[in-house]
């Protein structure tokens, strides 16, 4: 599995810190670097990059022996789900800037980004921002909320195979409305696997086999070890996508067939067998 690192942060200058209390100002999220902030009704997709920006207002300046003014701040940014779990590793940094007389309205500004895990459940997520003024020893916190749309709304209570769709080709995006094929056609399917066990370091191990049965339950095709998914991720993986491609012989009789997915959770030993019908005509 790929990791989703928080990317490099850029510090920019805009104007001098006013003398009010320390606060986080102008926090915003966008779908592109430097793009317009998203509206409350908008959302991100799993696997998408989330860009953020904020400023520090009310920081304290310190004058050195050469009568030059300085500010010193530390900040941290974390992306969390509703249970407080980190979507990725926290981001932190320091801001140390010298101010000039021309910096009357200067505010330090932070830009950054992170990539959403690609199997988040649909729901609300949070960006937690904290800054600390090292000169005044004061802190401020803020939260930006955003909606992410995933492939599922929630985790099922038990091991599950569902959302199975039939396609005409391997790269197909639109599933067929009615899974009807002709003898000898290539059959492509994609489905979701959810409700599997997570162990240390969010590790998982799931495998599945495939059978094709006639309407009278006689066996047409079998592959007991069709695939095995074994990995660990920083953020708990919510679901997996299974795929399988096969062709039935041109001599197969017309009628209804059943594709059977035999799913195994190799950590818990739990099994789930689910059937999906299709038609040869």
SERO-4910 file (N, C-alpha, C, O; in steps of 0.05 Angstrom, whole numbers):
BEGIN
 pado doro    nc1    nc2    nc3   cac1   cac2   cac3    cc1    cc2    cc3    oc1    oc2    oc3
  Unk    A     17    -24      0      0      0      0     18     25      0     39     25     12
  Unk    A      8     45    -13     24     69    -13     18     86     12     -4     84     23
  Unk    A     38    101     22     34    119     45     24    146     34     26    151     10
  Unk    A     13    161     51      2    187     43     15    209     59      3    219     78
  Unk    A     39    218     52     53    238     68     42    266     65     33    273     44
  Unk    A     43    281     87     37    309     85     60    322     70     83    316     75
  Unk    A     52    341     52     72    352     35     86    376     47     78    386     69
  Unk    A    106    386     33    122    409     42    105    433     48     87    439     33
  Unk    A    111    447     69     97    471     76    113    496     69    137    496     72
  Unk    A    100    516     58    113    540     50    104    563     68     80    566     73
  Unk    A    123    578     78    117    601     95    118    626     78    138    631     64
  Unk    A     97    643     78     98    667     63     92    691     81     79    688    102
  Unk    A    101    714     73     96    738     89     74    755     76     73    757     52
  Unk    A     57    766     93     36    783     83     34    810     98     28    830     85
  Unk    A     40    810    125     39    836    139     45    831    169     44    809    178
  Unk    A     50    853    183     59    851    211     37    841    230     14    848    226
  Unk    A     45    825    251     25    815    270     14    837    287     30    852    299
  Unk    A    -11    841    288    -22    861    306    -20    853    335    -12    830    341
  Unk    A    -26    871    353    -20    866    382    -44    853    397    -44    854    421
  Unk    A    -63    843    382    -85    829    395    -77    802    405    -54    794    401
  Unk    A    -95    787    418    -89    760    427    -83    741    405    -93    745    382
  Unk    A    -67    721    410    -60    701    389    -84    686    379    -99    675    395
  Unk    A    -88    686    353   -111    672    341   -102    660    314    -82    669    302
  Unk    A   -117    640    305   -113    628    278   -133    641    260   -157    639    265
  Unk    A   -124    654    239   -142    669    222   -141    658    193   -122    646    184
  Unk    A   -164    662    179   -166    657    150   -159    628    143   -147    622    122
  Unk    A   -168    609    160   -164    581    154   -182    573    131   -205    580    130
  Unk    A   -171    558    111   -187    551     88   -176    525     76   -153    518     79
  Unk    A   -194    510     63   -188    485     48   -195    489     19   -214    503     12
  Unk    A   -179    476      1   -185    478    -27   -177    452    -41   -163    436    -29
  Unk    A   -185    449    -66   -179    425    -81   -155    428    -99   -147    410   -113
  Unk    A   -142    452    -99   -118    457   -114   -100    476   -100   -110    492    -83
  Unk    A    -75    476   -106    -55    493    -93    -61    522   -101    -58    529   -124
  Unk    A    -67    539    -81    -74    566    -87   -102    571    -97   -109    593   -105
  Unk    A   -118    550    -98   -145    552   -108   -164    565    -88   -157    569    -65
  Unk    A   -188    570    -98   -209    582    -80   -217    562    -59   -217    538    -63
  Unk    A   -223    573    -35   -232    556    -13   -258    543    -20   -275    555    -33
  Unk    A   -262    518    -10   -287    504    -16   -309    514      1   -305    524     23
  Unk    A   -334    513     -9   -357    520      6   -366    497     24   -357    474     20
  Unk    A   -382    503     44   -391    483     63   -406    460     49   -406    438     59
  Unk    A   -419    466     26   -434    445     12   -417    427     -6   -426    407    -16
  Unk    A   -391    434     -9   -374    419    -26   -360    396    -11   -362    395     14
  Unk    A   -347    378    -25   -335    355    -12   -309    347    -27   -304    355    -50
  Unk    A   -294    330    -14   -270    317    -26   -277    288    -31   -296    277    -20
  Unk    A   -261    275    -48   -263    247    -53   -240    232    -40   -218    243    -37
  Unk    A   -244    207    -32   -222    192    -21   -200    190    -41   -204    187    -65
  Unk    A   -175    191    -31   -152    191    -48   -145    218    -59   -124    221    -73
  Unk    A   -161    238    -55   -157    265    -66   -138    281    -48   -137    276    -24
  Unk    A   -123    300    -60   -106    318    -44   -122    341    -33   -137    354    -48
  Unk    A   -119    346     -7   -132    368      6   -111    390     12    -91    384     26
  Unk    A   -115    413      1    -97    436      6   -108    454     28   -132    459     28
  Unk    A    -91    463     45   -100    481     67    -82    505     70    -59    504     61
  Unk    A    -93    526     82    -77    549     89    -89    563    113   -113    561    118
  Unk    A    -72    576    129    -82    592    152    -60    612    159    -38    610    149
  Unk    A    -68    632    175    -50    653    184    -51    655    214    -70    647    227
  Unk    A    -30    666    226    -28    671    255    -31    701    260    -16    717    249
  Unk    A    -51    708    276    -56    736    282    -51    740    312    -55    723    328
  Unk    A    -41    764    319    -37    771    347    -12    760    359    -10    758    384
  Unk    A      8    752    343     33    742    354     50    765    366     47    788    358
  Unk    A     66    758    385     82    778    400    109    781    387    122    761    379
  Unk    A    118    806    384    144    811    373    164    817    395    157    826    416
  Unk    A    189    810    389    211    815    408    233    832    394    241    826    372
  Unk    A    242    852    408    262    870    396    290    862    407    294    859    431
  Unk    A    309    857    388    335    848    396    353    873    402    344    895    401
  Unk    A    379    868    407    397    889    414    402    909    391    410    932    395
  Unk    A    397    900    367    400    917    344    374    931    336    371    942    314
  Unk    A    354    930    355    328    942    351    313    931    327    298    945    313
  Unk    A    317    905    322    302    892    301    281    874    314    286    861    334
  Unk    A    257    875    303    234    860    314    233    832    302    238    828    278
  Unk    A    227    812    319    225    785    311    199    772    322    189    781    342
  Unk    A    189    752    308    169    734    318    178    705    317    194    698    299
  Unk    A    169    689    336    176    661    336    151    644    343    140    647    364
  Unk    A    144    627    324    120    611    327    126    582    321    144    576    306
  Unk    A    111    564    333    110    536    326     82    529    318     63    541    329
  Unk    A     78    510    300     52    502    292     51    472    288     71    459    283
  Unk    A     27    461    290     23    433    284     -5    430    270    -23    444    277
  Unk    A     -6    411    251    -31    407    236    -35    377    235    -17    361    228
  Unk    A    -59    368    242    -67    340    240    -93    337    226   -111    354    230
  Unk    A    -96    316    211   -121    309    198   -133    285    212   -119    265    215
  Unk    A   -158    286    221   -170    265    238   -197    257    228   -210    272    214
  Unk    A   -205    233    235   -233    225    231   -249    232    255   -239    244    274
  Unk    A   -275    224    255   -293    232    277   -285    219    304   -294    229    325
  Unk    A   -270    197    303   -261    184    327   -234    194    336   -223    184    356
  Unk    A   -222    213    322   -196    224    330   -173    209    318   -150    217    323
  Unk    A   -178    189    301   -155    175    289   -142    192    267   -156    205    252
  Unk    A   -116    191    267   -101    207    247   -105    195    219   -102    171    215
  Unk    A   -110    212    199   -110    203    172    -82    199    161    -77    183    143
  Unk    A    -64    214    172    -36    212    164    -18    223    187    -29    233    207
  Unk    A      8    223    183     26    232    204     22    262    208     17    277    189
  Unk    A     25    272    233     22    301    238     43    317    224     65    308    219
  Unk    A     36    342    218     54    361    206     61    382    227     43    392    240
  Unk    A     86    390    230     94    411    249    116    427    237    130    418    218
  Unk    A    120    451    247    141    468    237    145    493    254    130    497    274
  Unk    A    164    509    247    170    534    262    169    557    242    176    555    219
  Unk    A    162    580    253    163    605    238    180    625    254    173    632    276
  Unk    A    202    634    243    219    654    256    225    675    235    239    670    216
  Unk    A    214    699    239    215    720    219    224    747    232    217    753    255
  Unk    A    240    762    217    248    789    224    228    808    211    223    806    187
  Unk    A    218    827    227    199    847    216    213    873    209    233    880    222
  Unk    A    203    886    189    213    913    182    191    933    186    168    926    190
  Unk    A    198    959    187    178    980    191    156    979    170    133    988    175
  Unk    A    162    968    146    142    967    125    121    945    129    101    944    116
  Unk    A    127    927    148    109    904    153     87    911    172     84    898    193
  Unk    A     72    932    166     53    942    185     30    922    191     22    920    214
  Unk    A     22    908    171     -1    890    174      7    861    168     -9    845    157
  Unk    A     32    854    174     43    828    167     31    805    183     28    807    208
  Unk    A     24    783    170     14    759    183     29    735    172     29    731    147
  Unk    A     41    719    188     54    694    177     32    676    166     10    673    178
  Unk    A     38    663    144     18    646    130     30    619    124     53    617    116
  Unk    A     15    598    129     23    570    124      7    558    102    -18    559    103
  Unk    A     20    546     83      7    530     62     16    501     65     39    495     73
  Unk    A     -2    483     60      6    454     61    -15    437     48    -35    447     38
  Unk    A    -11    411     47    -30    393     35    -26    365     46     -5    359     57
  Unk    A    -46    348     44    -45    320     51    -63    305     32    -81    316     20
  Unk    A    -58    279     30    -74    262     12    -92    244     29    -83    231     47
  Unk    A   -118    244     23   -137    227     38   -132    198     32   -126    191      9
  Unk    A   -133    181     52   -132    152     47   -153    144     26   -174    156     25
  Unk    A   -147    124     10   -165    118    -12   -189    100     -5   -205     94    -23
  Unk    A   -192     92     20   -216     76     27   -229     88     52   -238     73     70
  Unk    A   -231    114     54   -246    127     76   -276    121     72   -286    118     50
  Unk    A   -290    120     94   -319    119     93   -330    147     89   -317    167     97
  Unk    A   -353    150     77   -365    176     73   -371    188    100   -384    175    117
  Unk    A   -363    213    105   -369    226    130   -354    252    134   -340    261    115
  Unk    A   -356    263    158   -342    288    164   -315    283    176   -312    265    193
  Unk    A   -296    298    168   -268    296    177   -258    324    186   -271    344    179
  Unk    A   -236    324    201   -228    349    214   -198    354    209   -182    336    209
  Unk    A   -192    379    205   -164    388    205   -160    405    230   -172    426    234
  Unk    A   -142    395    248   -137    407    273   -111    424    271    -90    414    263
  Unk    A   -113    450    277    -91    468    275    -84    480    303   -102    488    317
  Unk    A    -59    480    310    -50    492    335    -25    508    330     -6    499    317
  Unk    A    -24    532    342      0    548    340      8    556    369     -8    559    387
  Unk    A     34    560    372     46    568    398     65    591    394     84    589    379
  Unk    A     60    613    408     77    636    407    100    632    427     95    632    452
  Unk    A    124    627    418    147    621    435    156    645    452    168    642    473
  Unk    A    150    669    443    158    693    458    138    698    481    147    703    503
  Unk    A    113    698    475     93    704    496     84    679    511     70    681    531
  Unk    A     92    655    501     83    629    513     53    627    514     41    620    534
  Unk    A     41    633    491     11    631    488      6    612    465     22    608    447
  Unk    A    -18    600    465    -26    582    444    -54    587    434    -70    601    448
  Unk    A    -60    578    410    -86    580    399    -92    555    382    -74    544    371
  Unk    A   -118    548    382   -126    524    367   -149    531    349   -164    550    354
  Unk    A   -152    516    327   -174    519    309   -180    493    295   -162    476    293
  Unk    A   -204    490    284   -212    465    270   -226    472    245   -244    489    244
  Unk    A   -218    459    223   -232    461    198   -245    434    192   -232    414    192
  Unk    A   -271    435    187   -286    411    181   -290    408    151   -293    428    136
  Unk    A   -290    383    141   -296    379    113   -309    351    109   -306    333    126
  Unk    A   -323    349     87   -337    324     81   -321    309     59   -312    320     40
  Unk    A   -317    283     64   -304    265     44   -324    244     36   -338    232     52
  Unk    A   -325    239     10   -343    219     -1   -327    194     -8   -308    195    -24
  Unk    A   -334    172      4   -320    147      0   -337    126    -14   -360    132    -22
  Unk    A   -326    102    -16   -340     80    -30   -361     67    -12   -378     51    -22
  Unk    A   -361     73     14   -381     61     32   -388     83     53   -372    101     59
  Unk    A   -412     80     65   -420     98     86   -410     90    113   -404    107    130
  Unk    A   -408     64    118   -399     54    144   -389     25    142   -395     12    122
  Unk    A   -375     16    163   -365    -11    163   -387    -30    171   -401    -25    191
  Unk    A   -390    -53    157   -410    -72    165   -403    -87    190   -379    -87    198
  Unk    A   -422    -99    203   -418   -113    229   -403   -139    225   -392   -150    245
  Unk    A   -402   -150    201   -390   -176    197   -377   -176    169   -381   -158    153
  Unk    A   -362   -197    163   -348   -200    138   -369   -200    115   -389   -214    116
  Unk    A   -363   -183     95   -384   -179     74   -371   -177     46   -350   -165     43
  Unk    A   -384   -189     27   -379   -185     -2   -404   -172    -14   -425   -184    -12
  Unk    A   -401   -149    -25   -424   -136    -37   -415   -116    -59   -392   -115    -66
  Unk    A   -434   -100    -68   -428    -81    -90   -414    -95   -113   -397    -83   -126
  Unk    A   -423   -119   -119   -411   -133   -142   -425   -124   -168   -450   -123   -169
  Unk    A   -409   -117   -188   -419   -107   -213   -405   -122   -236   -382   -129   -235
  Unk    A   -421   -128   -257   -410   -140   -281   -403   -119   -302   -417    -99   -305
  Unk    A   -381   -124   -316   -372   -105   -337   -367   -120   -363   -364   -145   -363
  Unk    A   -366   -105   -385   -360   -116   -411   -331   -119   -416   -322   -136   -432
  Unk    A   -315   -102   -403   -286   -103   -407   -272    -97   -381   -285    -87   -362
  Unk    A   -246   -102   -380   -231   -100   -355   -230    -72   -344   -230    -68   -320
  Unk    A   -228    -52   -362   -225    -24   -353   -252    -10   -353   -253     15   -351
  Unk    A   -274    -25   -356   -300    -12   -357   -307      5   -332   -301     -3   -310
  Unk    A   -319     27   -337   -328     45   -315   -357     42   -308   -366     45   -285
  Unk    A   -373     37   -329   -402     34   -325   -409      4   -325   -405     -9   -345
  Unk    A   -419     -6   -303   -428    -34   -302   -452    -39   -320   -467    -20   -326
  Unk    A   -455    -64   -329   -479    -70   -345   -504    -69   -328   -503    -78   -305
  Unk    A   -525    -59   -339   -550    -57   -324   -562    -85   -317   -572    -90   -295
  Unk    A   -559   -103   -336   -569   -130   -333   -546   -149   -341   -538   -148   -364
  Unk    A   -536   -165   -322   -513   -182   -329   -520   -205   -348   -524   -228   -340
  Unk    A   -522   -198   -374   -529   -218   -394   -506   -219   -414   -497   -199   -425
  Unk    A   -497   -244   -420   -475   -248   -438   -482   -270   -458   -502   -283   -456
  Unk    A   -463   -273   -478   -466   -295   -497   -444   -316   -491   -423   -308   -481
  Unk    A   -449   -341   -498   -428   -361   -493   -401   -353   -506   -401   -344   -529
  Unk    A   -380   -356   -491   -353   -348   -501   -345   -320   -495   -322   -312   -498
  Unk    A   -364   -303   -485   -358   -275   -478   -339   -275   -454   -339   -293   -437
  Unk    A   -322   -254   -452   -306   -249   -428   -324   -235   -408   -337   -215   -414
  Unk    A   -323   -244   -383   -339   -233   -361   -320   -220   -341   -302   -234   -331
  Unk    A   -325   -195   -335   -308   -180   -316   -325   -171   -293   -347   -160   -297
  Unk    A   -316   -176   -268   -331   -168   -245   -313   -152   -225   -289   -157   -224
  Unk    A   -325   -134   -211   -312   -120   -189   -331   -119   -165   -355   -116   -169
  Unk    A   -320   -122   -141   -337   -122   -117   -321   -111    -94   -297   -107    -95
  Unk    A   -336   -106    -72   -324    -95    -48   -323   -117    -26   -340   -134    -24
  Unk    A   -301   -115    -10   -298   -133     13   -296   -115     37   -279    -96     38
  Unk    A   -312   -120     57   -311   -103     81   -317   -119    106   -326   -143    104
  Unk    A   -313   -108    129   -318   -121    154   -297   -141    162   -301   -158    179
  Unk    A   -273   -139    151   -251   -157    157   -236   -148    182   -239   -125    191
  Unk    A   -221   -166    194   -207   -161    219   -181   -145    214   -167   -150    195
  Unk    A   -177   -125    232   -152   -110    232   -136   -118    257   -147   -119    279
  Unk    A   -110   -122    253    -93   -129    276    -71   -107    279    -75    -85    271
  Unk    A    -49   -115    291    -28    -95    297    -20    -80    273    -17    -90    251
  Unk    A    -16    -53    277     -8    -35    256    -28    -35    233    -20    -31    210
  Unk    A    -53    -40    239    -75    -39    219    -70    -60    197    -77    -55    174
  Unk    A    -58    -82    204    -54   -103    184    -79   -119    179    -97   -121    197
  Unk    A    -81   -130    155   -104   -147    148    -95   -169    129    -74   -166    116
  Unk    A   -111   -190    127   -104   -212    109   -131   -225    100   -144   -238    116
  Unk    A   -138   -221     75   -163   -230     65   -157   -245     39   -141   -236     23
  Unk    A   -171   -267     34   -168   -282      9   -196   -291     -1   -215   -293     15
  Unk    A   -197   -298    -26   -223   -307    -37   -219   -326    -60   -199   -324    -75
  Unk    A   -239   -343    -63   -240   -361    -86   -266   -356   -102   -284   -343    -92
  Unk    A   -266   -366   -126   -289   -362   -145   -299   -388   -156   -283   -406   -163
  Unk    A   -325   -391   -156   -338   -414   -170   -359   -403   -189   -371   -382   -184
  Unk    A   -365   -418   -210   -388   -413   -227   -405   -438   -228   -395   -460   -235
  Unk    A   -430   -435   -221   -449   -458   -220   -471   -454   -240   -480   -432   -246
  Unk    A   -480   -477   -251   -505   -477   -268   -529   -474   -249   -527   -475   -225
  Unk    A   -552   -470   -261   -576   -467   -246   -582   -493   -230   -595   -491   -209
  Unk    A   -573   -516   -239   -578   -541   -224   -556   -546   -204   -555   -568   -192
  Unk    A   -538   -526   -199   -517   -527   -179   -493   -544   -187   -476   -549   -170
  Unk    A   -492   -553   -212   -468   -567   -220   -446   -547   -226   -451   -524   -234
  Unk    A   -421   -556   -222   -398   -538   -224   -389   -534   -253   -386   -554   -268
  Unk    A   -385   -509   -261   -375   -502   -288   -346   -494   -287   -330   -501   -304
  Unk    A   -339   -478   -266   -313   -467   -264   -306   -463   -235   -324   -457   -218
  Unk    A   -280   -466   -228   -272   -462   -200   -243   -453   -199   -226   -464   -212
  Unk    A   -238   -433   -182   -211   -424   -175   -210   -418   -145   -216   -396   -137
  Unk    A   -203   -438   -129   -204   -435    -99   -187   -413    -88   -195   -400    -68
  Unk    A   -164   -407   -101   -147   -385    -92   -145   -364   -113   -124   -361   -126
  Unk    A   -167   -350   -117   -167   -330   -138   -150   -306   -131   -137   -295   -149
  Unk    A   -149   -297   -106   -132   -274    -98   -129   -274    -68   -144   -286    -53
  Unk    A   -108   -260    -60   -102   -256    -31    -94   -227    -27    -76   -217    -41
  Unk    A   -105   -214     -7    -99   -186     -1    -87   -185     27   -100   -192     47
  Unk    A    -61   -177     29    -48   -177     55    -31   -151     56    -14   -147     39
  Unk    A    -35   -135     76    -20   -110     78    -25    -97    105    -40   -108    122
  Unk    A    -13    -74    110    -18    -58    133    -16    -29    125     -1    -22    107
  Unk    A    -31    -12    138    -33     16    130    -31     35    154    -37     26    177
  Unk    A    -24     60    150    -23     79    171    -51     84    182    -55     82    207
  Unk    A    -70     89    165    -98     92    173   -113     66    168   -108     54    147
  Unk    A   -130     58    186   -144     32    182   -159     30    156   -175     48    149
  Unk    A   -154     10    141   -166      7    115   -195     -1    118   -201    -21    132
  Unk    A   -213     13    106   -242      9    110   -253    -14     93   -271    -28    102
  Unk    A   -243    -17     69   -254    -37     51   -233    -43     29   -215    -27     25
  Unk    A   -238    -64     14   -221    -72     -8   -237    -76    -33   -262    -79    -32
  Unk    A   -224    -74    -56   -238    -79    -81   -227   -106    -93   -203   -108    -98
  Unk    A   -245   -124    -97   -238   -150   -110   -245   -149   -139   -264   -136   -147
  Unk    A   -229   -163   -156   -234   -164   -184   -230   -193   -194   -215   -208   -182
  Unk    A   -244   -199   -215   -241   -226   -227   -251   -226   -256   -271   -213   -262
  Unk    A   -237   -239   -273   -244   -241   -302   -244   -270   -310   -226   -285   -302
  Unk    A   -263   -278   -326   -264   -306   -336   -281   -307   -361   -297   -289   -367
  Unk    A   -279   -329   -376   -295   -334   -400   -307   -362   -398   -293   -381   -391
  Unk    A   -332   -364   -405   -344   -390   -406   -342   -401   -435   -341   -386   -454
  Unk    A   -340   -427   -437   -337   -440   -462   -362   -434   -480   -384   -431   -471
  Unk    A   -356   -433   -506   -378   -428   -525   -399   -451   -525   -421   -447   -535
  Unk    A   -391   -474   -514   -410   -497   -514   -428   -496   -489   -446   -513   -487
  Unk    A   -424   -477   -471   -441   -476   -447   -470   -470   -455   -476   -454   -473
  Unk    A   -488   -484   -442   -517   -481   -448   -527   -454   -440   -516   -441   -421
  Unk    A   -547   -444   -453   -559   -419   -446   -575   -422   -420   -583   -444   -413
  Unk    A   -578   -400   -405   -593   -401   -380   -580   -384   -358   -562   -368   -364
  Unk    A   -589   -388   -334   -579   -373   -311   -556   -388   -298   -557   -412   -294
  Unk    A   -536   -372   -291   -512   -383   -277   -508   -366   -252   -519   -345   -249
  Unk    A   -492   -377   -234   -486   -363   -209   -456   -361   -205   -442   -381   -205
  Unk    A   -446   -337   -202   -418   -333   -194   -417   -332   -164   -431   -316   -151
  Unk    A   -401   -349   -152   -400   -352   -123   -373   -342   -113   -352   -351   -122
  Unk    A   -373   -322    -95   -349   -312    -82   -346   -324    -55   -364   -320    -38
  Unk    A   -325   -339    -50   -320   -352    -24   -298   -336    -10   -274   -339    -16
  Unk    A   -306   -318      8   -288   -300     21   -279   -311     48   -294   -323     63
  Unk    A   -253   -306     53   -241   -316     78   -226   -293     92   -209   -280     80
  Unk    A   -231   -289    117   -215   -271    134   -194   -288    147   -200   -303    166
  Unk    A   -169   -286    137   -148   -304    147   -139   -298    175   -126   -315    187
  Unk    A   -145   -275    186   -139   -269    214   -159   -282    233   -151   -294    253
  Unk    A   -184   -278    228   -205   -288    246   -215   -316    239   -227   -329    256
  Unk    A   -210   -325    215   -221   -350    206   -250   -349    196   -261   -369    188
  Unk    A   -261   -325    197   -289   -322    188   -291   -325    158   -272   -318    143
  Unk    A   -313   -337    149   -318   -341    120   -345   -330    112   -363   -328    129
  Unk    A   -347   -322     87   -372   -312     76   -375   -321     48   -357   -316     31
  Unk    A   -397   -334     41   -402   -344     14   -426   -328      3   -448   -328     15
  Unk    A   -422   -315    -20   -443   -299    -32   -446   -305    -61   -425   -308    -75
  Unk    A   -470   -307    -71   -476   -314    -99   -487   -290   -114   -503   -274   -104
  Unk    A   -479   -288   -140   -488   -267   -157   -496   -279   -184   -479   -290   -198
  Unk    A   -521   -277   -192   -530   -290   -217   -523   -274   -242   -521   -249   -241
  Unk    A   -519   -288   -264   -517   -276   -291   -529   -295   -311   -534   -318   -304
  Unk    A   -534   -285   -335   -549   -301   -355   -532   -304   -380   -520   -285   -389
  Unk    A   -532   -328   -392   -523   -333   -419   -547   -335   -437   -565   -350   -431
  Unk    A   -546   -321   -459   -569   -322   -478   -559   -322   -507   -575   -323   -525
***
